[in-house]
Amino acid sequence: MNLTSLSFIMYFVVLMVVMCILQLLRKLKENVKTIQLLLLLIFSYYFIIKCDWRFFICVLFVTLVTYLIGILLDNAHDVKILATGAVVLLAFLGYFKYADFFVNSFRAVVGLDPVTLNIILPIGISFYIFSALSYIMDVYRCEYNAERNVINFALYIAFFPKLISGPIVRGKNFFNYVRVYRGVEWREFLVGIQIFVFGLFKKLVLANHLGVFVDDVYKAPMAYNTGTIILAVISYSLQIYFDFSGYSDMAIGVSKVLGFDFKPNFNLPYISRNVSEFWTRWHISLSSWFKDYLYIPLGGSRKGKVRTYINLLVVMLVSGLWHGAGWTYVMWGGLHGIASCINKAFGRRLKKLGSLVNMVVTYIIVTILWVAFRARDFSNAIQILKGMLTIHSGIAQPYVWSFFAIGIYVIALIVAMIHSRKEHSDGINGFYPVLDLSKFWALVIFFTFCGLTVMLGYFGNTAFIYGAF
């Protein structure tokens, strides 16, 4: 069950009805807030169990371990306690996500055939493990006290909108929302439901249609001509953006409906002027996580140029491995690390080329690197790159949805530029063009948009790309 499934929508409607009833009762009794939070926790657990009951056991284990480590750190800020908690959580992540990868990599080195360990990959494990790690590190740093309320803490780990693909919400922010929780409010509902539908449009109409074309080309790249392969590579850069940012919008929208105001996770990443800026605009919650909990603790840029380059490489290699248990992901992360080092070394000189040139060059670099991310193995990646760089004949497929998606992104960029100029903001920033649904024509536009999303949507494969990480 995911956020685009019919079963989720049905169960969520029931949840909303109950939440609204409780909100009405809240005027009579103050402790209704606790009942509302408990209801959200129960629904979150139900959401996980509907995926697989074993996933629930994994979430429960991480919740209990992190909760206990947090309390121990609150009583005694001992680095040994922190290290114990971090080792347990990372070992848990390593077993489920990387055991098969490391075992088969070792077997390949010694000349043995690969084996299948049949280890399940719990849904969203990378996201809630990183949430747990940030929590215990923040408590150790005395940034806030450990959360003693079991319901509040369990909800932090398992909250269903952010479980599958983030965003990675910091404990401090989440618990601040919980302590002043006001339940479902009509004004926030109207905003949240629009953000949700924006995300749904990105996923069903744009990402899913692009995915059909991309899958076909990546399965047999040599059957297509040069132009089609280049279009497929560009299409994947848009597919993964619309897919992941679409999920983030849906998660943020659902959270807002339920009374949690999470920050945007994307900010028009393909207008970045260098790879470093790209990572401040793409998957913002993960990028800031690596900056605060890995890059800065390693020394950041405070210990000389060489150490800075090493730190950048380490962070990006870990980021690549975080995204997937495969050498193509490691290569993707390593190449991003090299690009970040080049930007760090020659950034001032590159600025002289102008913003537009830097944007185009950065997009080309990022898009080519997506090939390693998307390819099933090194040979597939080489085939795609070879197909892009050599002129050859084959099937020509000017996929209409690719041009439609490009047009949508350009329109969104133009609107963002106009809005940013009106707001006198620093640079170009994306935003949600929320309508005032108390007005008739706003309702007409919104429901027309909903209808188009359903009519144009592709429902053949609704799995989210980042749901596998």
N, C-alpha and C positions, 0 to 999 in steps of 0.2 A: 504493500500500500504506500503510495507516494502522494504528493500534494496535487497531482493532476488526475488522480483516479476518481472514478465516480463514487466508489465506496467511501473514500476519504471525505468527499464533499457531503455525502449523506450523513456520516457520523459527525462531521464538523457542524452541520446545521443543528443536529440534536444538541451538541455541546453548547452552541450559541444560545439556543432556547433556554436551556437550564441556567446558563450564566446570566442571561437577562432576568430570569425569575429571581435568582439570587441577588442580582443588583437591586431589584425592587425591594427585596426583603432587607437589604442592607440599611435602609432608612430606619428599620425597626431594631435591628441588632447589629452591634459592631463586629462581633466575631464571625460574621458572614464572610469577611475577607479571608479568614483561614480556610473556610469551607470552599471558597472559590479557588484558592491556590491548590488545595488538596484535589479538587476536581480536575484541575489542569494536569496535575501529576498523574492521576489515575488515567486520564485520557492519553497522556504521553506514553505511559507504560502499555496501554492497550494498543496504541499505534505501533510500538516496537514489537509486541507479541504477535500482532497480525502479520508482521513481516516474517518473524521466526522467533519462537519462544526462547531459543538459545541466545539470541541477541539480547533479550531481556536479562538473562543471567549475567552476560558480560557487562551490561550497563550497571546492574545492581552491584557487581563486584567492584567495579571502578568507583562507584558512588561510596560504598562502605570504606574502601581503602583510603580514598581521598579525604573523606569526612574525618576519619580517625587521625590521619597524618596531620590534617589542619588543626585539630584540637591539641595534639601533642606539640606542634610547633607554636601554638598560641601560648602554651604553658612554659615551654623552654625553647628558645630560638636556637636550636642546635643544628649545625650543618649536617650532622650524621643522620638526624631524623629526615631532613630534606633529601639527602642522598638516597636514603632507604626508600622513601616514597617515590622519588624519580626513577630509581632502578626498577621497582616493582611495576610502575606504570609503563615504562619503556619496554620492559621485558614482556609485559602483557601485549603491547602493541606489536612488538617484534615477532612474537610467536604466531599470532593470527595473521599478520600481514606479510611477514618477511621470511618465515621459516622455510617455505617451499622455495623461495628465491635463493636463499643462502645455501640450502642443501644441494639444490641442483647446480648452482654455480660451482660449489666445491666438487661435485661429482664430474662436472665438465672439465675441471682443471686436472683431475686425476684420471680422466679418460673413461669414466663410467657413464652409462645411459641415464637420462633423467627419469625421475620417479614422481608420481603424483601422491602427495600426502593427504589429500582430501580434507584439508583444514578449512573450516568455514571462515569467511571474511565478514565479521559483524558490521552491520550497516552503520556508517558514520563514525567508525572507530577512531580514525585519525582526528576528527574534529572534537569529539568529547574527551579524548586523551589529552589533546593540547589544551582544552579548557581546564582539565584537572591539573595539568602541569603548571599552567599560569597561576592557578589558584594557590597551590602550595608554595610557589615561589613568592607570590605577593604577600602571603601570610608571613613567610620567613623574613621578608624585607620590612615587615611591619607597616605595609601600606594600608592594611585594614585588619581587623580582628577576624578570627575564624568564625564561620557561620555555625551557630549552635543549633538553630532550628532545623530539624531533620527534613521536614517537608520543603522548606525553602531551598536547602542545599540539594536535595534529590531532584527538585525541579530544575535547578541550575544545570545539572548534568544531563537530564533527560528531556528538557523542554522540546517538544516535537517539531516546531517549525525550523529550529536551527540544528536539529540532530543529523539529518542526512548529509547536508552539504554546507553547513555553517549559516551565517557568519560565526566566527569564533568570538563569542562575547566574553569580556573579562568579568570576573566575579564581582568586582567592585561595582561596576555598572549594573549588573543584573540584580544584585541584592539591594541596590538603591531603588530600583523599580519595585521590588517586592515590598520593601518597607513602607512605601507610600502608595501601594497598589490600590487603585480605585475601581478596578473591574472594567466591565464593558461600558464605554460611553459612546453615545450616538455620534458625536462630532468626530471622534477618533475612528469609529467604525466606517464612516463615509470616506475618510481619507484612506484608511487601510485597505478597504475593498477595492478601491481604484488602483492602488499600488499592486495589489495581488493580480488584478486583471492585466495590468501592464506586463507583469512577469509571465503570466499565462500566455499572452500574445507572443512574447519573445520565444517561449519554449515551443508551443504547439504550431504556430504559424511559420516562424522563421527557422529556429534551430532544427526542428524535426524534418522539415522539408529539405533543408540543406544537408542533413545527415544522410538522406537517401542517396543523393548525388555523390557525396564524399565517400560513402561506403563502397559504392560501385567502382569508383575510380581507384581507390586504395586496394581493392581486392585484385584487380588486374590492370595495373597502371600502363603496361606496355601495349595494351589494346587501344589506348586513346592517343590522340595527337597532342602536340606540345601545348597548344592553346587550351585544350580541355583540362590537361593536368594542372596548368597554372591556375585556371579558374577553380579547380577543385581545392588547390592549396589555399587560395584566397577564401574560398567558401568555408573551409574548415576554421580559419581564423575567425570568421563571423559566427560559425556554428557554435564553437566553444564559448565565445563571448555571449551570444544570445542565450545559450543553454544555461551557463553558470550565473550570469547576471540575472537571467529570468528567474532561476530558482531563488537567488538572493532577494529579488524583489518580492517574490511570492512569500518567502519566509518573513521578510520585514513587514509585508502587508498583513499577513495573518497575525503576526505578533502585535502589530499596532491595533488591530481589531480587538485583541485580547487585553490590551492595556500596556504593552511593552514597546517602547520607542527605540528601536535599534538603528544604528547609523548605516548609511549606504555602504555597500561592499565594493562598488565599482564607480569609477568616475571617468568615463570616456577614455579608456586606456590607449586607444589607437591614435590619439592626437599627441602622444608623448614625444618629446624632443630627444630623448635618449633612453637607453634600457633602464637606467636607474630610476628615471621618472616613471617609466612604465610600471615598475613595481610599487610605486606609491599610488597608482591608479587602478591596478589589477589586484583583485582578491585582497583588498586593503587590510582586512582583519588578520589574514595570515602574514602578509608582509610586515605589518607592525609587530606581530608576535615574534617573528624571527629577529627583527631589529632589537626589540626590548629584552628578549630572553636568550638570544644566542650571539648576535653581532656585537652588541655593546658589552656583554660579559666577557667576550673574547678579546676585548680591547678596542673594538670599533676602529676609528681612524686616529686614535690617540697615541699609538706607539710606532709611528713612522710609516713610510710608504709601503715597504715590503710587507710588514705585518698587516697593513690595511688590505693589501691585495690578497694575502692568504686568508684573512677573515672573510672577505667577499666570496672567495672561491669555496671556502668551507660552508658558508651559509647557503649558497646556491646549490652545491652538491647535496646537502641535506634536504633542501627544498625539493630537488629533483627526486630524491629517494622517498620523500614524504608523499609525493604525488603518485608514486606507483612502484611496485616491486619488480623492477626490470632495468636492464642496463641502458635501454633507450631513454628512460627517464633520468638516469644518472648522467648520461651524455647531454641531454637537454639542459639539465641544471648546470652542468659544468660549462657548457657553451654560454649560458646566460652569465655565469660567473666571469668568464673571460671577457665578455662584452662589457660587463660592469667595470672590470679593471681597466679596460681600454678607455671607457668614458671617464673614469677617475683620473687617469693619467693625462688624457688629451682633451678633456672636456672644454677647457677655455678656448682652445684652438678650434674645436668643432663648432662652438657657438658662432664663430665668424661666418660660417656657411649660411646662417639665417635660419629662422624657426621653421619655415616651410620645408626647406631641404632636409633639415634634421628630422622633421616629422615623417617625411616620406622614407628616408633611409632607415629610421627606427622601425617603421611599420614593416618594411621589407625584411629586416633582420629578424624581427619577432615572428613574422609569418613563416619564414624559411625554417626557423628553429621549431615551430609547431610541427613540422614534418616528423622530426624525431619523436615528439610527444605522441603523435597520432599513429605512427607506423607500428605494425605488430612486431617487427624485429628490425635488425640492422639492414638486412638485405632488402626488405620492403622500403625502408627509408632511402636507400641508395637508388632503388628503381625510380622512386618518385623524383628525387633530386636530378637523376640522369634524364628523366623524361621532361623535366622543366628546362634543363640547360642545353638540350640538344634538339635541333629541329627535325621532326620526323612526322610521318603521316599516321593515321589511325582514325578511330571513331571521333567525329566532331560532335560535341554536345553543348551548345550554348544554353546552359540550364537557366530557365527564366527566373526561378526562385532565387538564384544567386544575385541576379541584377536587381530583383525586387528588394532583397535584403540590403544590398549596397545602398539603394535609394533610401530605404528607411533609416539607415545609419547616418547618411548624409543629411537628411532632413532633421533628425534628432540633434545632430551636431550644429546645424544652422540655428535651430531654435534655442539650443543651449548658449550659443554665442550671443544671440540677441538678448536672452534673459540675463546672462552674466554682465553684459554691458549696462543693462537697465539697473541691475543691482550693484553696479560698480565693484564687482568682485575681482579678486586678484587672479587673473587667468580665466580659462574657460572651465566651468564646472557643470556637470550634469545635474538634473533636478527632475522631480516628478510633476508633470503638468496637471495638477489636481484641479478638478472642476468643483464648482459650488452646486452640489446636487439638490439644494433646496430650490433651484430654479428649473423651470420646465425644459428649456432647450438644453441645459446641461444634462438633464436626465435622458433626453432623446439621444444626445451624442454618446453618452456613456453606454446605454443599452444597445445602440447601434454597433458600437465598438465590441461589446460582448457578443452580439450576434455574429459579427464578422469573424471574431476569434474562433467561435464554434464552427462556422461554415467553412472557413479556410484552413482550419487546423488539421494537422496530420496526426492520426491517433495510432499509427502502426507500431511505434516504439516510443513510449513516454518515459523511459529510464533516463535519469540525469547522468551526464558524463562524470561529474565529480562525486556522484553517489558511490562510485566504485573505489573511492580513495578514503 
